[in-house]
Amino acid sequence: MVNLQQLQNDSEQPFTLPGQSKTNHLAGCSEAITPPNYLVENDTFHQPTYGLESLGMKNLGRVFHNLSVPQLVEQALARKEGVLAANGALVVETGKYTGRSPNDKFIVKEPSSEHEIDWNKDNVPISEAKFEQLYRKVITYVQGRDLYIFDGYVGADPKYRFGVRIINELAYQNLFAHQLFLRPSPMELISHKADFTVICVPGLHGDPIDDGINSEAFIILHLAKKLVIIGGSRYSGEIKKSVFSMMNYLMTKQNVLPMHGAANIDKKSHTALFFGLSGTGKTTLSADPKRSLIGDDEHGWSDDGVFNFEGGCYAKTIRLSAEFEPQIWAAIRFGTLLENVIIEPDTRIPNYDDNHLTENTRAAYPLRYISNCAVSGLGSHPKTIFFLTADAFGVLPPIAKLTNEQAMYHFLSGYTSKLAGTERGITAPQVTFSACFGQCFFPLSPVIYAKMLGERLEHHTETSVFLINTGWSGGRYGVGSRISIKHTRAMVSAALDGHLDTVEYTPHPIFKVLVPHHVHGVPNKILDPRNTWEDPEAYDLQAQELARRFAENFEQFKDVPEDILAASPVVK
């Protein structure tokens, strides 16, 4: 059961507001004690609004500002938003929406940004009039309701840091923000300024006909106002990815390449990047006991090096193993938020193998819960870059080295398989091409981000790029088997340690990528994927089918340089 001493050790002292008793940090306190976040003036209670009136919010219930982790957990429990697991984590269910809902995300089409945005199926326009209509519904909805505010930052490098304000109607989602973003010190909190704001009210449902949206859920970014409104979905990942999308727009204006990927660093200050869509292994592979974790998902690459956007991790927990993912396993404790993880009714022990709610079970925890994290969130220019793909066709090699031209090609292609649960409606792996390994989060043309990557690879000639297949081998999904995490780790380690700098390579006959002849700790047979299929001719047909898909997808990038086009697979 929950270790009370451990809870006390893991908790932090709450920030004490002026006029607030230091001993009064519990929710639901008696009338004889000053309620949290209330100021006392002339023996009467006065509730501060923390500037919410500037957003048009008025006649509110209680407003809670930057509560500590224990306070937020207490609030969530008191409001019956979740329960405690045996390991101390807060467990919640997100209802109908257990993953991102890409069909419900919109960007306001307004004069200052409309000519910059790459309008497509991921960046869908909505009018300013419809945004204002929904915004009026938001500020009407919050009247009389309790709200939770988190004021913090994104961007570990102070040169590129933005202030962010997250406003929630649910305590557990404010805990999510508290754990995922960078927390201010007490002095920083006094002078904090929000460069952009996210308002998340899952209880408010939109009207598809009246509001010009696709369902009751809506995630709308207004780039000019630097404002995001979210309704209809209790999935916390919408908050995180909305902030990431905003950063992906703003960072390019400061000559910083925003990246959907994890990063870690060794004792020699050699940084590694792991690009990939959700479920391809970014969090798992970057959490390496031999290396310090910089961050597991969202980073910027500036002229000075790599820096984390966030202060926490949002790890998939389905089939989580203490043996293969010891750091993530140990990070799930008091203060961690578990979404849609099933716990045993009596013991409250999490069952990470149970997927009856979703395959997309999640854990949100601060980076410092990883024992050997890089507290600064900063790293050098990367020495090694990995592109992670979960190949449902089962034809890509488990590891291959890429030339700079091939790296640009695969970055623009962003091939992978969307895994079950990561998006609403995905129940089995689906082949997809997502430029920049996360096109749905990037408002600008993929070519802009790819050009920035190419400039960095050209300048940092010592950087090596590898393609890692964390998907299937020996056959396509349903026939072959998922590549062993043990073997994948061995291949990643060999690349990081420099062992692959001296081995021989053979170009793949179809995909042209360079396949190593030997990797220490990995059977030679699995390095050539054709050898793992019972029927080599069936492999050839499947490989040609994937090559054709690559070619069809890349037709949208015909204006890229010839040397990048030459890196495309051979289609017979």
N, C-alpha and C positions, 0 to 999 in steps of 0.2 A: 504493500500500500504506500501512500504518499509519506515520504520522510520529512517530517515537519522541520527538523533542523536543517535539512538540505534546502527546503523552501525558503527558510530565513536567510541562509547563506546566499542563495541565488537572487534574492530580491534586492531592490535598491531603495535607498531612502527617497521618499517622494519630495519633489520640489515644493517648498513651503511658500505660499503666497503671502504678501503683506496682510496682516490682520488675521491670519489663519493659524490656529494652534498647531504646534508641531506634533502633538499627540493625536490630533484629529485627522486621520488619513483613511478612515473607513467609510464606505458607503453605508447609507441607511442608519446614520448615527442618531442618537436621541435628541430631543428638542433642547436639552440643556447644554448641548455642545454645538458650536458653530458649524453649520453644514459646509462640506468642501466647496471651494471656489466661490464662497460668499465673503464679502467684505463687511465690516461692522462700522457704521457711521451713526453717531448719536444714538446708540443702543437700538438701532434698527438694521435689519438685513438689507444689503444692497448687492444685487447680482451683477457682476461685470459682464459685458457682452463681447469683450475682446475684439471689437471692431466689426462684428457680424452685421451691424446696422449698415455698414458701407456696402454690403452685398444685398441690401434690401430685406434682411431678415429681422423680424420684430415679433413681439408678443410670444417669445420663446418660453419653453419650460426651463429646466436647469441647464446651465452651460458648464461643461467640465473641460478644463484646459490642461493639456500635457500631464495627465495623471500618470502615476508610476505603474509599473507592471502589476504589482499586487493589487493596487486600486482598480485597475481595469479588469483584472480577473474577477475580483469581488463583484464588480458591477455586472459583468457578464453572467456570473452565477446567480446573482440576486434577480436578474431580469430573465432567468431561465433560457439564456441564449445557448448554453452548453453545459458540460459536466467536466469534472476532473478525471483524468486517467490515472492509473496506478503510478505512472512515472512522473506525475505532476503536471502534464500538459493539459491545456484546455481543449476539449474536443467539441466541435460544432458540426452540424449538418447544414449545407447550403441550399437544400431544397431542390427545386427543378433545375437550377443552373449549377452544374458541377464542374464546369469548365468555361473558358471564354466563349462569348457569343459573337463571332466576327460579323454575322449578318446584321447585328444591332449596333454596330459602331459607325459613327458619322463624323465628318469634319465640316464645320461651318464654311460655306463658300462666301468669302467676304473680300473686299478689294485689296487689302494689304498682302494677302497670301495666295489668292486663287490662281495666279499665274505661275506660282512656284510648285504647287501641289501636283503630284502625279495621280490624277484622278483615274481610278480603276476599281475593280471589284473589292479591293481592300480599303481604299480611300474614297468613300462614298460621300458625295456632297449633300448637305442639307441647308436650307435657306436660313438667313438671319431671322426672318420672321418666325419660322417654326422653332428655332432655338429660343427666341424670346418668349414664345408661347409656352414652351416646356419649362423655361426658367421661372416664369410666373407661377406655374403649377408647383415647382419646387419650393419657392419661398412661401407659397400659401400652405403647402403640406407641412412645413416645419413649424408653423405657428402652434404654440402650446406643447411642443415636443421637446424632450431632452436632447441635447446635442453634445458630441464629443469632438474636441479640436486637438489635432496634433500639429504643432509648429516645428518644423525641422528643416533638413537640407537634403539635396541630392548633389553629388559630385564631391568625392573625397579630396580632390585637389582644390585648395582655396581659390586658385586663380580662375577656376571654372565652376564654382559652386553657385547653386541657385537655392533661394529660400522657397520652401513649399509649405502650404497649409492644407491639411486633410480634415474635412468636416464630415462626421459620421453620425447616423442615428443609432447605430449598433456599437456597443462597447467592444465586442470582439473584433470588429473591423478597425476600430481605432487602435486596439492592441496590435493588430497586423501592421498598421502604419508605423506604430512605435517601434516595432521590431525590424521592419524592412528598410526604413529610411534612416538617415543620419540624425542622431539626436543632438540637440543644442545643449551647451553647458548652461547653468543658471544665468550667467552673465549674458551669454548669446541670446537667451530666451527673452531677456528684457528688451533688447534692441532688434529682435527678429523682424524681418520684413519678408512677406510672401511675394516671390516673383511670379508664382502661379498657384492656383487654388483648385482643389478637387472637392466637389460636394457629392457625397454618396448616400442616397436615400432609397434603399432596396424596397421599402414598403410602398413607394409611389410607383404605380403602374401607368405607363403611357397608353395612349389610344392610337393604334395604327392608322385609323382613318382620319381622326381629327389632327393628329400630331405629325403625320407624314413619316412615320417610322414603320418598322416591319413586325413588331410584336409589342408586348407590354414592356420589354426591356429596352433600355437606350443607354448608349455611351457616346457622348457628344463632346468633341474638342472644339473650342473656339480659340484659334491661335492668336488672334489679335488681342482678345481680352485675357489671354493666358488663363483660361478657365475651362474646367471639365465638369460636366454634370453626368451622374450615373443613377439610374433608377431601374427597378424591376428585377435586379439580380443580386443575390447575396454572395456571389463568388468573389472573394477578395482579390483575386488575380486581376480583375478589371481595373482596380485602383492602381496597382503596380504598373501594368502595361500602358495605362493612360499617361502616367508620368513619364514612362520610357518613350512613348511616342512624342510627347512634348519635347523631351531632351533630344530626340533624333532630329527634330526640326531646328532647335536652337543651337546645338553644338556645331553644326557645319558653318554657322556664321562666325565662329571663333576658330576656324580651321582645326577642329577636333573631329576625328572619325568616331562616330558612335557605333558601338558593336553589340550585337546580340550574342554574347559569349561569356564564358567563365575565364578566370585568370588565376594562376598561382606562380610562386617564385621560390627558387632554391637558395641555399646559403651563399652561393656565388653571385647572387642577384641576377640570375638568369630567369627571365619571365617567360611563361608559356600561356598561349591563348587557346581556348576551346570554343569554336563557333558551332552552333547547332540549334535546331528547333527543339521545342519541349519534348522530352522523352528520349532524346538521342544520347544522353549520357554526360551532359555538361557538368552537372552537379556531382555525379558519382565519380567521374574521372578526375575532376579538378580537386576533389577532397582526397588528397594524397598525404599519408603520414610523413613522407619524406620531404614534403614541400609545404610552404605556408600559403594558405588560401587568401587571395586578394579579394575575390568575389565570385559568385556562382552564376551570374546571368547577364549583367549589363555594365559595360565599361566604355571609357573614352580613350582614344590614342591621340595624344597631343605631341607637340614638338619636344616635350620633356619626358614622355613615356606614357605608361598606361595608368589609369586610375579608375576606381570603382565608382559607379553612380550611387550605389546603395550602401546600407549599413547592415544588411541581413541577407538571409537565404530563404528560398521558397522551393523546397526540395520535394520531388515526387517520392512517395513512400510505399507504393504498391510493391509487395514482395520484398520489402526492406529486410536486409540481412545484417546482423551484427558481425558476421564473418567477412562479408565482402564490402560492407559500407560502415565500418566501425565508427567513423567520425560523425556521420549523420545520425546513426543510432544513438550515440552518446549525447548528441545535441538536443534530443527530444526529452525535455524535462520541464520543470516549472518555468513558466514564461513563454514556452513554445505553444503555438496555435496549431492544432491538428484539424484539418478540414476533411470531413467525410470518411474518416478512419473509423472502422468498427471496433468497439471495445466489448469485452466479455461482460455480461450484465452484473455478475457478482464480484469478480476480481478486479474489474476495470482495466484489465491488461489489454493493450491494443493488439488486434489481429491484423497485421499488415498484409496478409494473404487474401483477406476477404474483399472482394471487388463488387459486391452486389449493389452498392450505391454507385460506384464509378471506378474506372481504372485510374482516374486522375486524383487519387488521394494525395494530400499535400501536408507539409510541415513548414511553418514559418517561424524562424528563430533568428536572433541577432548573430552577426558574424563572430562575435567573441565567444559564442557557445562552441565554436570549433577550436580545439585546444591550441593548435599551432597556426592560428590565422595571422595574417599581416594586418595588424591593428590600424596602421596608417591608411590602408586601402590604396597604396601607391606601389607601382612597379616600374622597372626599367623598360626600354624598348624591347619587344619580344624577341627571343632567340629562336623559339619554336612555335609554330601555329598549326593547330589541328582543325580540319573541317570534319565534323561528325555527321554521318548520314546513317539512317536505319534503312538499309536497302531491302524492301519487301520482295524484290525480284530475286534476291539471293545471288547476284552475278558480280557485284563489285568485290575486289580483293579486300581482305580485312585491314590492310594497310598499304599505302602507296605514296611515293614521294612525288611532288608536283613541281614543275618548272614555274617560274613567275607567270608565264602566259596561261598555263593550265590552272594556276591558282585564281587568276582573274576570271577565267571561263567558269570554274566551279563556284566561285563566289557569286557571279551573276546568275548561274543556274540555280544554286541552292537546293539541289535535289535531296529529298529524303522521303520518308513515309510518315504522314501524320499518324501518331499512335492513338490507340483507343483512349477516349476520355479527355484528351487534351483540349479538344474543342467539342462543343455541344453537337451531338448527333454522330460523332465518330465512334464506332463500335469495333472496328477492325482496321488494321493499317491501310492507309490510302496513299497511293503514289502522288507526290506533289512536288512542284518546283516553286520555291519561295526565295526569291533573290535576296542576297545578303543574309541568308539563313534566318529570315524573319521578316519578309516583305510587308506583312500586315502591320508591322510597327513603324514602318519608315514612310513618312509623308512625301518625301522627295523622290525623284527618279532614281532607281537602283544604280544607274550609270554614274551619278554624282558620287555615291558612296564607294563604288568600285574604283573610280578614278582616284579617290583619296587613298584607298588601300594600295593601288598600284604605285602611287607616288612614294608611299612608305616602304614598300618592298624594294623599289628601285634604289632608294636612299640607304636602306639598311640591308646591305648585301649579305650579311652573315645570317639573316633570318631564313630558316627552312620551313617549308609548308608540307604537311602530310594530309592525305585523305584517309579517314578511318571509317570503316563500315562496322557499325555496332548492331547491324540488322541480322540478316539470315545468310546461311551458308548450306550448301548441299541440296538446294532446291528453294523455290519461292516460298513465301509465307503459306503455311498450311501443309507443306511437304518437307522442307528443310528444317533446320533448327537454328535458334538464336545463337550467335557467336558467343562463346564463353567469355564472361567478364574477366576471368583469370587471364585468358590469352590476350584480350584487349589491353588489360593493364600492362602485361609484359611487353606488348608492342609499343605502347605509349612510353614506357620506361626506357626502352631501347632507343627510341628517338630522342628523348630528353637527355639521356646519358651520353649521346654522341656515338653509340655503337652502330647506328645505321649510316654513319658518315663514311664508313670504310667497306661496307658490304657491296656485292655486285647487284645490279638491277637489270631487269628485262622489261621493255615497254609492253604493256598489255596490247594484244593484237587488235582490239576494238576500241578501248577507251584511252589508249596511248599512255596512261599513267605508268610510273616506274614501280615495278613490283620487286621487292627485295627477295634474294635467293634464300636468305637465312635470317631468322630473328631468334635470339637466345630465349629459351623457355617456351617456344611455340613450334608445334610440329610443322615441318617444311611443307607437308601435303596441303595444309589449309591455306597457305600463302597464295597459291594459284587456285582460284575458286573453281575452275573447270575440273580440277582433280577431285573435288568434293562431291560432284554430281555422279549418280549412278550411270546416267546416260549423257556423255559429253556432247552429243549432237543436240540434245534437249537444252543443254546449257547454251550452246551457240545460238539457238533460236531465241531463247529468252534474253540473251545479251543483246542480240540485234533489235529485239523489241524495245529494250530500254534505250539503246543508242538512238533509235528512231524518235523516241519520246524526247530525248535531249535535243535532237535537231529541230523538232517541231517547236519546242519551247523557246529555243534560242533565236528563232526567226524574228522575234521582237527586238533583238539587239544587232541588227545587220549593220548598223553604222559604227560598230566598234572596230578597232584596228585589225588588220588582216592576221597579225601574229596571234591574236586571241581567238579569232575564228578558226585558225589552223589547229587549235587545241581541241576542237570538237571531235567526238567519237567517229569512227569509220562506219558509215551506213551503207550496206550493200544493197 
